[in-house]
Amino acid sequence: MSRAARLEAAALPPLLDRVDLHRIEAARALDPRTRSELGQFLTPPPVASFMASLFERSCEEIRVLDAGAGVGSLLAAFTASACARRIRPSAIRATGFEIDPRLAAYLRRSARACRDECAGAGIDFTARVIEADFIRSAVEQLDGGRPRPGMPRSFTHAILNPPYKKLNSDTEARAALRRVGLETGNLYTAFLGLAILLLEPGGELVAITPRSFCNGPYFRPFRELFFREMSLRRVHVFESRKAAFAEDKVLQENVIIHAVRGGRCDSVTISSSRGPGGGPLSVRSVPFEHVVRPGDAELFVHVVPDDAGERVAAAFARMPSRLTDLDVGVSTGKVVDFRAREFLRQEPDRGTGPLIYPTHLASGVVRWPKRGKKPNALVDAPGTADLWMPSGNYVLVKRFSSKEERRRVVAALFTPESAPGARIGFENHLNVLHRSGKGLPAVMARGLVAFLNSTLVDTHVRQFNGHTQVNATDLRNLRYPTVEQIERLGRRAPDPGLPHDELDRIVGEVLGLEHVRSAC
């Protein structure tokens, strides 16, 4: 068993038990709506303890940052780990930011408990609890201003469970972040980016975050900053979406990352476990090039925790094509319904054309019209002239899969027979695969649907996609078989509604990947 596995399975230090009483008390006392508004999810002790165990650097005086510190669970875990090390620091200077005054009160109590723990271990401990906006304070310091009283200019360590919440582009926080070169649309990547910039060279970061930063255009600027400034050392994933924050009913997929400011990254340790408090822990070391593919301008982060997944990743690495090589384009549907509200009609009628929503996709095909809340038609008028596409063979992929769907990638075939009309409207929650804005050859469209609906693709996409959204950039970044193989799939699987087992068998045979099917 690895050192990390032993630490995860070990009993929690008494200090964490004491501080966890604060977490439980605070969770009961805080208004759930306020916690949701602030993006607060308090760290359970097993998660905190595991995170603290990942730090490697030892130094005489530690300056540790905990931004969005909550009740101090991470600070307590970090302190307990430092006190238990064979080579201990002589001093710990802790800085904890917490904007909620009720949580800040608990944080001060936790800091006193950390001080008492360090006194018994011969470590000089001081803590500064800053009850203020971390983004504003960090930007003021990084933008050339003076640091807050008691706050160091840089840190040797940072341990974070940052808040999860969107940041609108017109907010004061977004404007402040741009002053220091940070462009991001979520609080958690804002906190991470600022913590990175506050680390000294060689400083370490350990954080638990949503996995959503691993892909997609919205997080690309953050990925650029991260890989420019940091050397990624460790990624840990939980097999269950509910594992990390079960008590808070968080369904977001989370990862724990460990990285160092500067330096060279040759290999990354990838680990996984069923939950934070135990269960099998698989650990493997992979070349950095397996995590971020060479030449990938999007810098997608591929997390493959086991050998079976590696076989799937290797199979995709060998696939020769991108969509551009297939002469296939992808774009989002042109109809944004709230902007075209006056032109929407519940039922098709004279002067309208078919309007296709994700709800019309079922078992690999389009079933239109459909009774329900969504409109089925769009008025053909000057105001909608730019929203149509000519009827033809299209591959439609849902941009958002529902919680009930087993598949991350849900594709369906649209043909001229799916809905009558010379022109078709596709709603904005659909990705549309086309050829120069028109339909695809029928056999290619059928082959692409078969490929995209395979378990092989679904397994691979989950290696870099930690949420339920599949956007056009993801589909462009995916690798595909040759034109000939896709056409052969279209002939072998003409029915888009084939059972998944049969579809997977055909895909494995056509692509020569029968040996990989067992990994899916």
Secondary structure, 3 states (H helix, E strand, C coil): CCHHHHHHHCCCCHHHHHHHHHHHHHHHHCCHHHHHHHCCCCCCHHHHHHHHHCCCCCCCEEEEEEECCCCCHHHHHHHHHHHHCCCCCCEEEEEEECCCHHHHHHHHHHHHHHHHHHHHHCCEEEEEEECCCHHHHHHHHHCCCCCCCCCCCCEEEEEECCCCCECCCCCHHHHHHHHCCCCCCEHHHHHHHHHHHHEEEEEEEEEEEEHHHHCCHHHHHHHHHHHHHEEEEEEEEECCCCCCCHHHCCCCCEEEEEEEECCCCCEEEEEEEEECCEEEEEEEEEEHHHHCCCCCCCCCCCCCCCHHHHHHHHHHHHCCECHHHHCCEEEECCECCCCCHHHEECCCCCCEEEEECHHHEECCEECCCCCCCCCCEEECCHHHCCCEEECCCEEEEECECCCCCCCCCCEEEECCCCCCCCEEEEECCEEEEEECCECCCHHHHHHHHHHHCCHHHHHHHCCCCCCCECCHHHHHHCCECCHHHHHHHHHHCCCCCCCHHHHHHHHHHHHCCHHHHCCC
